[in-house]
Amino acid sequence: METVPIANTNTTTGERTHEVEVPTFGLGVYLMQEPGECKSSVLHALEKGYRLIDTAMAYGNEHEVGEAIRESGIAREELFVVTKLRQPHANSHEETLERCQQSLENLGLDYMDLYLVHAPPKDPSARPFVWQGMEECLSSGWTRSVGVSNYGAHHLDAMVSYSTVMPSVNQIEISPWLQRPALRAAIAGIGAVPMAYSPLARGHKVEDPLLGRIAESIGCTPAQAAIKWCVDAGAITIPKSSNPARIEENLGSLQVDLSGTEVDFASLEGSYVSGWDPTSEP
């Protein structure tokens, strides 16, 4: 599977530090809360060739991700594990360290590959201290890289004043119906890479007639076309599914060639937010 380098860029010098390779495609495990659902999904995905798993403390399934990793028999260094600091827990430097350790304990891992602030802390005055905690998690070796999720361009701009290193990733909702060129440009501007969740707009748009015509014209499923658009847009893409057939179908999107569909995909843009969107918060 193809990978992309991510790194935390020094705010003062512009030097890239803690550079790691991330698969461009992985499995999201949001809303997998039935006992065993997450574990079986991760095991199936790993068996089929997935190597990136994205979870969060808020999902309540970090422990099942860890169990699946151990049972898979795949060497830890071959996997890329992402988890996140819950927004209600993003209050201080100390709590950030505490929750990172708690996530590692839940996962049963010695380190995670990427630790994200799940959303901008509700209290703007806490944001510098939370990020300093993230930087300490990085320097302590608890995570190989640090980033953010659901941050708008104005949140990223503000980070320059209080960070030593900037985020390596901003995980946001991106789909053919929510293309976000300005925010993607802002992410690139700080030396980071976008990570796309809900590439299918939580399933709300899979029946879109134009998407169906695009998919038919290139010989793939509508879901595969939408997912591949996100990958081709330069986003690490993490569709969520606990259905084994869908997990395999989604992986097949990497073989899709979208050449000649650019105009049609551009016309799908509608600023359609399918769920939570803290990027617009103050």
C-alpha positions as CSV (number, residue, x, y, z in Angstrom):
1,M,0.0,0.0,0.0
2,E,1.3,3.5,-0.8
3,T,2.4,5.7,2.0
4,V,2.9,9.5,2.4
5,P,5.4,11.2,4.7
6,I,4.1,13.4,7.6
7,A,6.2,15.5,9.9
8,N,5.9,18.1,12.6
9,T,7.4,21.3,11.3
10,N,9.3,23.5,13.7
11,T,7.4,26.8,14.1
12,T,10.6,28.9,14.1
13,T,13.0,27.2,11.8
14,G,10.7,25.4,9.4
15,E,12.6,22.2,10.1
16,R,10.6,18.9,9.7
17,T,10.9,16.7,12.7
18,H,9.5,13.3,13.7
19,E,8.9,12.3,10.1
20,V,7.0,9.1,9.6
21,E,5.4,7.3,6.7
22,V,1.6,6.8,6.8
23,P,-0.5,4.6,4.6
24,T,-2.7,6.7,2.4
25,F,-5.7,4.6,3.2
26,G,-7.0,2.9,6.4
27,L,-10.0,1.9,8.5
28,G,-12.0,4.2,10.7
29,V,-13.8,2.6,13.6
30,Y,-16.2,5.3,14.7
31,L,-19.5,4.1,16.1
32,M,-18.3,0.5,16.4
33,Q,-19.6,0.0,20.0
34,E,-21.2,-3.4,19.9
35,P,-19.1,-5.9,21.8
36,G,-16.6,-7.5,19.4
37,E,-17.7,-5.4,16.4
38,C,-14.6,-3.3,16.3
39,K,-12.2,-6.2,17.0
40,S,-13.6,-8.4,14.2
41,S,-13.6,-5.4,11.8
42,V,-10.0,-4.6,12.5
43,L,-8.9,-8.2,12.2
44,H,-10.7,-8.6,8.9
45,A,-9.2,-5.3,7.6
46,L,-5.7,-6.3,8.7
47,E,-6.1,-9.7,7.0
48,K,-7.1,-8.0,3.8
49,G,-4.1,-5.7,3.8
50,Y,-5.1,-2.6,5.7
51,R,-2.2,-1.2,7.8
52,L,-3.7,2.1,9.2
53,I,-6.3,2.0,12.0
54,D,-8.0,5.2,13.2
55,T,-9.7,5.2,16.6
56,A,-10.3,7.6,19.5
57,M,-10.9,7.6,23.2
58,A,-14.4,9.0,22.5
59,Y,-15.3,5.9,20.4
60,G,-14.9,3.6,23.4
61,N,-13.2,0.9,21.4
62,E,-9.4,1.5,21.8
63,H,-9.2,-1.8,23.8
64,E,-10.7,-3.8,20.9
65,V,-8.3,-2.2,18.4
66,G,-5.4,-3.3,20.6
67,E,-6.8,-6.8,21.0
68,A,-7.1,-7.1,17.2
69,I,-3.6,-5.9,16.7
70,R,-2.2,-8.5,19.1
71,E,-4.3,-11.3,17.7
72,S,-3.4,-10.4,14.1
73,G,0.2,-11.5,14.5
74,I,1.4,-8.6,12.4
75,A,4.6,-6.9,13.6
76,R,3.8,-3.7,15.4
77,E,6.2,-1.7,13.3
78,E,4.2,-2.6,10.2
79,L,1.0,-0.9,11.5
80,F,0.0,2.7,11.9
81,V,-2.3,3.4,14.9
82,V,-4.1,6.7,15.3
83,T,-6.1,7.8,18.4
84,K,-7.3,11.1,19.8
85,L,-7.7,13.3,22.8
86,R,-11.4,13.8,23.5
87,Q,-12.6,17.4,23.3
88,P,-14.0,17.3,26.9
89,H,-10.6,16.1,28.1
90,A,-8.6,18.8,26.3
91,N,-8.3,21.2,29.3
92,S,-4.7,21.4,30.4
93,H,-1.1,20.2,29.8
94,E,-1.4,17.7,32.7
95,E,-4.7,16.2,31.5
96,T,-3.3,15.8,28.0
97,L,-0.5,13.7,29.3
98,E,-2.8,11.7,31.5
99,R,-5.2,10.9,28.7
100,C,-2.4,9.9,26.3
101,Q,-1.2,7.4,28.9
102,Q,-4.8,6.2,29.3
103,S,-5.2,5.6,25.6
104,L,-1.9,3.7,25.5
105,E,-3.1,1.6,28.4
106,N,-6.5,1.0,26.6
107,L,-4.7,0.0,23.4
108,G,-2.2,-2.1,25.2
109,L,0.6,-0.5,23.2
110,D,4.0,1.1,24.1
111,Y,3.4,3.9,21.7
112,M,0.9,5.2,19.1
113,D,1.9,6.4,15.7
114,L,-0.2,9.6,15.6
115,Y,-2.0,11.3,18.5
116,L,-4.6,14.0,17.6
117,V,-6.5,16.7,19.5
118,H,-10.0,15.5,18.5
119,A,-11.3,19.1,18.2
120,P,-10.3,22.6,19.2
121,P,-10.5,22.8,23.1
122,K,-13.7,24.5,24.0
123,D,-11.8,27.0,26.2
124,P,-9.6,29.0,23.9
125,S,-7.3,29.9,26.8
126,A,-6.5,26.1,27.3
127,R,-5.4,25.5,23.7
128,P,-1.8,26.5,24.2
129,F,-1.4,24.3,27.2
130,V,-3.1,21.3,25.6
131,W,-0.8,21.6,22.6
132,Q,2.2,21.9,24.8
133,G,1.0,18.6,26.4
134,M,0.8,17.1,22.9
135,E,4.4,18.2,22.2
136,E,5.5,16.5,25.5
137,C,3.8,13.3,24.4
138,L,5.8,13.5,21.2
139,S,9.1,14.3,22.9
140,S,8.5,11.5,25.5
141,G,8.2,8.9,22.7
142,W,4.6,8.0,23.6
143,T,3.6,8.9,20.0
144,R,5.6,9.2,16.8
145,S,3.7,12.2,15.6
146,V,1.1,14.7,16.8
147,G,-1.7,16.5,15.0
148,V,-5.2,17.9,15.3
149,S,-8.6,17.1,14.0
150,N,-11.6,19.3,13.1
151,Y,-9.4,22.5,13.2
152,G,-10.3,25.3,10.9
153,A,-7.8,27.6,9.1
154,H,-8.1,30.2,11.9
155,H,-7.3,27.6,14.5
156,L,-4.2,26.6,12.6
157,D,-3.2,30.2,12.2
158,A,-3.5,30.8,16.0
159,M,-1.2,27.8,16.7
160,V,1.8,29.6,15.3
161,S,1.8,31.8,18.3
162,Y,2.0,29.1,20.9
163,S,3.5,26.0,19.3
164,T,7.1,24.7,19.1
165,V,6.1,22.3,16.3
166,M,3.0,22.5,14.1
167,P,0.6,19.6,13.6
168,S,1.6,16.9,11.1
169,V,-2.1,16.1,10.2
170,N,-5.5,17.8,10.4
171,Q,-8.2,15.1,10.3
172,I,-11.4,16.7,8.9
173,E,-14.5,15.7,7.0
174,I,-13.7,15.7,3.3
175,S,-15.9,14.2,0.5
176,P,-16.8,15.0,-3.1
177,W,-19.6,17.0,-1.7
178,L,-17.4,18.8,0.9
179,Q,-14.1,19.4,-1.0
180,R,-12.7,22.2,1.2
181,P,-10.0,23.5,-1.1
182,A,-9.2,26.6,1.1
183,L,-8.9,24.5,4.3
184,R,-6.8,21.9,2.5
185,A,-4.5,24.7,1.3
186,A,-4.2,26.0,4.9
187,I,-3.2,22.6,6.1
188,A,-0.6,22.3,3.4
189,G,0.6,25.8,4.3
190,I,1.7,24.6,7.8
191,G,3.5,21.6,6.4
192,A,0.7,19.2,7.3
193,V,-1.4,16.6,5.5
194,P,-5.2,16.4,5.5
195,M,-6.8,13.1,6.7
196,A,-10.3,12.6,5.4
197,Y,-13.1,11.1,7.5
198,S,-16.6,10.4,6.2
199,P,-15.5,10.3,2.5
200,L,-19.0,9.0,1.8
201,A,-20.7,11.7,3.8
202,R,-21.9,9.1,6.3
203,G,-23.6,7.3,3.5
204,H,-26.0,10.3,2.9
205,K,-24.8,10.8,-0.7
206,V,-23.9,7.3,-2.0
207,E,-27.1,7.3,-4.0
208,D,-26.2,10.6,-5.7
209,P,-27.2,10.1,-9.4
210,L,-24.1,11.9,-10.8
211,L,-21.8,9.8,-8.6
212,G,-23.6,6.7,-9.9
213,R,-23.0,7.8,-13.5
214,I,-19.3,8.6,-12.8
215,A,-18.9,5.1,-11.2
216,E,-20.6,3.4,-14.1
217,S,-18.5,5.2,-16.6
218,I,-15.2,4.0,-15.0
219,G,-16.4,0.5,-13.9
220,C,-16.4,0.8,-10.1
221,T,-19.0,1.2,-7.3
222,P,-20.1,4.7,-6.3
223,A,-18.4,4.3,-2.9
224,Q,-15.1,3.4,-4.6
225,A,-15.3,6.4,-6.8
226,A,-15.9,8.8,-3.9
227,I,-13.2,7.3,-1.7
228,K,-10.7,7.4,-4.6
229,W,-11.5,11.1,-5.2
230,C,-10.4,11.8,-1.6
231,V,-7.2,9.8,-2.0
232,D,-6.4,11.6,-5.3
233,A,-7.1,14.9,-3.6
234,G,-4.1,14.2,-1.4
235,A,-5.9,13.2,1.7
236,I,-5.1,10.1,3.8
237,T,-8.5,8.5,3.7
238,I,-10.2,6.4,6.4
239,P,-13.7,5.2,5.5
240,K,-15.5,3.5,8.4
241,S,-17.2,0.1,7.9
242,S,-17.8,-3.0,10.0
243,N,-19.2,-4.9,7.1
244,P,-16.5,-7.4,5.8
245,A,-17.7,-7.0,2.2
246,R,-17.6,-3.2,2.4
247,I,-14.2,-3.3,4.0
248,E,-12.9,-5.2,0.9
249,E,-14.9,-3.0,-1.5
250,N,-13.4,0.2,0.1
251,L,-9.9,-1.2,-0.3
252,G,-10.6,-1.9,-3.9
253,S,-11.0,1.8,-4.5
254,L,-7.3,2.2,-4.6
255,Q,-7.2,0.4,-8.0
256,V,-9.8,2.9,-9.5
257,D,-8.6,5.3,-12.2
258,L,-10.6,8.6,-12.1
259,S,-9.0,10.1,-15.2
260,G,-11.5,12.1,-17.2
261,T,-14.0,12.6,-14.3
262,E,-12.5,15.8,-12.9
263,V,-15.3,18.1,-14.2
264,D,-18.0,15.9,-12.9
265,F,-16.5,15.6,-9.5
266,A,-16.0,19.4,-9.3
267,S,-19.7,19.8,-9.9
268,L,-20.5,17.6,-6.9
269,E,-19.2,20.2,-4.5
270,G,-22.0,21.6,-2.3
271,S,-20.3,22.4,1.1
272,Y,-22.3,19.5,2.5
273,V,-21.3,18.7,6.1
274,S,-22.7,15.3,7.1
275,G,-22.0,15.5,10.8
276,W,-20.0,17.3,13.5
277,D,-18.0,20.3,12.3
278,P,-16.0,22.2,14.9
279,T,-13.9,23.8,12.1
280,S,-16.2,26.8,12.2
281,E,-16.1,27.2,16.0
282,P,-14.4,30.3,17.4
